[in-house]
């Protein structure tokens, strides 16, 4: 079961001058973005982790409360 979405970055040139022909970024969104778009939190994963590794931070009354914020958690490239 896939519990995340993917964003197609297309052809991507890396800082080492290598071009990856088709790159996709996996991410998970919790909560809703408000009208003024002022409640967005981007919380990247740590090295070697995936969005599911930080579930313990997400929930009502937690640091990342999806009832207050729109939380986007991109997985590390190559891991997710």
N, C-alpha and C positions, 0 to 999 in steps of 0.2 A: 504494500500500500504506500503510495507516494503522498506525503503530507507537506509538500513544498511546491513552489512554482519555480520556473526557470526563466531567465532573461537571456535572449540571444544577443551576444555582443558582436556577432559576426566575425569578420576577419580582424584580428587584433595584433598590432605590432608591440612586442615587449621591449623593455628598456635595454635588453641585451641584443637588440636588433633582429631577433627571431620573430617571424610572423606566424601566428597560429591561424590556420584557415577558418576554423569554426569554433568559437569559444562560447560557452554557456555558463551562466552564474546561477546557482541554486540559492533560493531565499525563502524565508517564511515571514508572513505578516500577521500580527496580532492587533486587534483593535481597529478603530476607524479613524481616518484622517478628518479633522474638523474643517469647517468652512474656511477659516482664515489660514489653515495649514500651519498652525503654530504648535501642534502637539506631536510632531514627528520625532521619534528617537531612532537613530541608526546605531545598532549595537552589533558590531562584527564579532565573530567567534574568535577564540584564541587559536594558536597554532595547533593544527591537527584535530580541531573540534568541528562539530556540526551544530546546526540550530537546536537539535534535540538535547545537546549536552548542557544547555543553559535553561531548560524548562523550569528548574527550581527557582529561577529569578522572576518568572512570569506568573502573574495572578493577582487577584484582588488583594490590596494591602501589601503587595510585594514591591520591590524596587522598580520592576517593570510592570505597571498596572495597566492592562489593556482596556480597562473601563475609563481610564484618564488619557491614555496615550495611544498613538498609532506606532507600533514597534516593528521595525524592519530588521531582520537578522539575516545578512548574507553569509553563506557558508564560504569558507576559505577556498580560493580557486584550486582545483585539483582534488579537493577532499570531498565536497558535498555531492 
